[in-house]
Amino acid sequence: MRPVQSESLPLEKNAPLSSTRARGRSSLEPVKVGVIGIGNMGQHHARVLSRLKDVHLVGLADVNVELGIETASKYKVHYFEDYTELLKQVDAVCVAVPTRLHHAVGMACLKAGVHVLIEKPIAASIAEAESLVNAAADFDCILQVGHIERFNPAFKELHNVLKTEDVLALEARRMSPYSKRANDVSVVLDLMIHDIDLILELAGAPVTKLTANGSRGDNSPYLDYVTATLGFANGVVATVTASKVTHRKIRTISAHCRNSLTEADFLNNKIAIHRQTTENCSTDYGQVLYRQDGLIEQVYTSNTEPLHAELEHFVHCVRGGDQPSVGGEQALKALRLASVIEQMALDGQAWKSQDELRLALGPMTMASALG
Ligand SMILES: NC(=O)c1ccc[n+]([C@@H]2O[C@H](COP(=O)([O-])OP(=O)(O)OC[C@H]3O[C@@H](n4cnc5c(N)ncnc54)[C@H](O)[C@@H]3O)[C@@H](O)[C@H]2O)c1
């Protein structure tokens, strides 16, 4: 289909591309980027990309023509009803279409030699995710996955703090009131997938035990509330709960450590470290003036927008700087574990043994898949 243009911007002739594979690396020119799917999440990609240094936001693609033209006008960029036309004009794209379309759209981008940041979860099934990971390698393209919480300043600080702590247990809670968005997947793929990725990163050891339970709201075809308990080879225990039916938005991870309790609040970008010290403050002659029963340290966190940091990292990788910190392989690990959790919660199964888990988590051993 012919690209529909917003305003009267002249559409560049297909720029001469160095090759049909992996464009845009190591150039001093701004990286040419587009966004495919400009619904809830894609709108934010467009906003941040339009302001990012060394980036030229070329255009936006969406099957919703009205939304596409309106948003493209806002950022003074081209609108494409057919995203394959946008691919001819860019080095890289952010893909924010519904999850069930990630595979088809992602594959078309990679086959066109365009670097891809695809929203989480990487795909709707493990087979689709594997084929995206393989295609990125075959076409020598960057494949980053939108596990945005890795770029949340509160998570970054939590990760730093825990490097010097002896972690016993982790507790992740991600809860939202009912919403009409993202109801084409269960709460595990929509919300819990974020914390699965973060907990795997924090625990730093293979999963050896797992159980999960879930419930659903009225008439919901998917699970809306799921809680999973994971045991790791290094003795760490984690509980991960995600909900679409809670009357308050909550996004927290607590780390119960031998010498502290660290609480990270991703919504409010806050970290507090609690330590139970008991100390008497006394005069020289031994009279107790007061007793200190606990300490709370508030950790400084930066106010960088996580999406800004995520997209900066993507552009840096496209320029040939690095491999993404959350590439296809990491996202696939999270998806494998999410799929087992979802299945267990649906089946109401008891603890999975180490052997069962090894089978369920596929060809990668647990040590390599989850360690
Ligand atoms: N990282 C995060 O925190 C986060 C938050 C929300 C959503 N997401 C993810 O982003 C993705 C999109 O979710 P959303 O809530 O923005 O959905 P949405 O329904 O609001 O937006 C999807 C957009 O894609 C467009 N679209 C559909 N088919 C298309 C096609 N073939 N070509 C071009 N455009 C097409 C739709 O018209 C719509 O505008 C999902 O994978 C979701 O999991 C991630």
The ligand as an SDF file (V2000), in Angstrom:
LIG
                    3D

 44 48  0  0  0  0  0  0  0  0999 V2000
    7.1740   -2.1690   28.4210 N   0  0  0  0  0  0  0  0  0  0  0  0
    6.0250   -1.9050   28.9970 C   0  0  0  0  0  0  0  0  0  0  0  0
    5.9550   -1.5160   30.1430 O   0  0  0  0  0  0  0  0  0  0  0  0
    4.7480   -2.0600   28.2020 C   0  0  0  0  0  0  0  0  0  0  0  0
    3.5820   -1.3980   28.5790 C   0  0  0  0  0  0  0  0  0  0  0  0
    2.4460   -1.5490   27.8020 C   0  0  0  0  0  0  0  0  0  0  0  0
    2.4830   -2.3850   26.6990 C   0  0  0  0  0  0  0  0  0  0  0  0
    3.6280   -3.0390   26.3620 N   0  0  0  0  0  0  0  0  0  0  0  0
    3.6650   -3.9420   25.2040 C   0  0  0  0  0  0  0  0  0  0  0  0
    3.5260   -3.1540   24.0330 O   0  0  0  0  0  0  0  0  0  0  0  0
    2.7910   -3.8850   23.0530 C   0  0  0  0  0  0  0  0  0  0  0  0
    1.6010   -3.0300   22.6280 C   0  0  0  0  0  0  0  0  0  0  0  0
    0.7580   -2.8380   23.7280 O   0  0  0  0  0  0  0  0  0  0  0  0
   -0.2040   -1.5700   23.8070 P   0  0  0  0  0  0  0  0  0  0  0  0
   -0.8100   -1.5920   25.1570 O   0  0  0  0  0  0  0  0  0  0  0  0
    0.4990   -0.3530   23.3400 O   0  0  0  0  0  0  0  0  0  0  0  0
   -1.3020   -2.0130   22.7080 O   0  0  0  0  0  0  0  0  0  0  0  0
   -2.2870   -1.0750   21.8970 P   0  0  0  0  0  0  0  0  0  0  0  0
   -3.3920   -1.9500   21.4380 O   0  0  0  0  0  0  0  0  0  0  0  0
   -2.6230    0.1560   22.6790 O   0  0  0  0  0  0  0  0  0  0  0  0
   -1.4250   -0.5840   20.6380 O   0  0  0  0  0  0  0  0  0  0  0  0
   -1.0810   -1.4390   19.5800 C   0  0  0  0  0  0  0  0  0  0  0  0
   -1.0850   -0.6070   18.3010 C   0  0  0  0  0  0  0  0  0  0  0  0
   -0.6260   -1.4530   17.2450 O   0  0  0  0  0  0  0  0  0  0  0  0
   -1.4100   -1.1290   16.0850 C   0  0  0  0  0  0  0  0  0  0  0  0
   -1.3370   -2.2460   15.1370 N   0  0  0  0  0  0  0  0  0  0  0  0
   -1.9770   -3.4330   15.1680 C   0  0  0  0  0  0  0  0  0  0  0  0
   -1.6200   -4.1860   14.1100 N   0  0  0  0  0  0  0  0  0  0  0  0
   -0.7010   -3.4670   13.4210 C   0  0  0  0  0  0  0  0  0  0  0  0
    0.0410   -3.7050   12.2220 C   0  0  0  0  0  0  0  0  0  0  0  0
   -0.0740   -4.8430   11.5520 N   0  0  0  0  0  0  0  0  0  0  0  0
    0.8570   -2.7300   11.7680 N   0  0  0  0  0  0  0  0  0  0  0  0
    0.9780   -1.5580   12.4420 C   0  0  0  0  0  0  0  0  0  0  0  0
    0.2980   -1.2810   13.5840 N   0  0  0  0  0  0  0  0  0  0  0  0
   -0.5350   -2.2130   14.0520 C   0  0  0  0  0  0  0  0  0  0  0  0
   -2.7990   -0.8920   16.6360 C   0  0  0  0  0  0  0  0  0  0  0  0
   -3.6090   -0.1660   15.7320 O   0  0  0  0  0  0  0  0  0  0  0  0
   -2.4920   -0.1140   17.9030 C   0  0  0  0  0  0  0  0  0  0  0  0
   -2.4700    1.2760   17.6930 O   0  0  0  0  0  0  0  0  0  0  0  0
    2.3940   -5.2060   23.7020 C   0  0  0  0  0  0  0  0  0  0  0  0
    3.3060   -6.2000   23.3350 O   0  0  0  0  0  0  0  0  0  0  0  0
    2.5350   -4.9400   25.1810 C   0  0  0  0  0  0  0  0  0  0  0  0
    2.8760   -6.1070   25.9210 O   0  0  0  0  0  0  0  0  0  0  0  0
    4.7510   -2.8840   27.0870 C   0  0  0  0  0  0  0  0  0  0  0  0
  1  2  1  0
  2  3  2  0
  2  4  1  0
  4  5  1  0
  4 44  2  0
  5  6  2  0
  6  7  1  0
  7  8  2  0
  8  9  1  0
  8 44  1  0
  9 10  1  0
  9 42  1  0
 10 11  1  0
 11 12  1  0
 11 40  1  0
 12 13  1  0
 13 14  1  0
 14 15  2  0
 14 16  1  0
 14 17  1  0
 17 18  1  0
 18 19  2  0
 18 20  1  0
 18 21  1  0
 21 22  1  0
 22 23  1  0
 23 24  1  0
 23 38  1  0
 24 25  1  0
 25 26  1  0
 25 36  1  0
 26 27  1  0
 26 35  1  0
 27 28  2  0
 28 29  1  0
 29 30  1  0
 29 35  2  0
 30 31  1  0
 30 32  2  0
 32 33  1  0
 33 34  2  0
 34 35  1  0
 36 37  1  0
 36 38  1  0
 38 39  1  0
 40 41  1  0
 40 42  1  0
 42 43  1  0
M  CHG  2   8   1  16  -1
M  END
$$$$
